[in-house]
Amino acid sequence: MNQLLSLPDLGRSAFPDFAPPSCVVARFSLVADPCAQLLARVVGALARLDLLPDALRVAVLPDAMRVDMDITVLTALQAEIFAERLRMTFGVRTVSLDLG
């Protein structure tokens, strides 16, 4: 008595205004206090959202730490929201976002 319910093939013409969100290349660049705990907070922000960056670069300077990340699985809106979350991280001085 197991019957599969089959739905009719509506094709794309049934939803002409629907377009799936497109991902962008989001390049985050942040300057923060030179602290190992802060680096862990930044990586933790990625982990909480199950994000794996395509590239992650860290440069420790005498008075600051620079973290550059490239992420390609976010929409433009999601990238803006994530940048704002990074800005609220204690010890982060500036966050810039470049959408490619």
Secondary structure, DSSP 4 states (H G I P E B T S, - for coil): ----------TGGGSTT--PPPPEEEEEEEEE-S-HHHHHHHHHHHHHTT---SEEEEEE-SS-EEEEEEEEEE-HHHHHHHHHHHHTSTTEEEEEEEE-
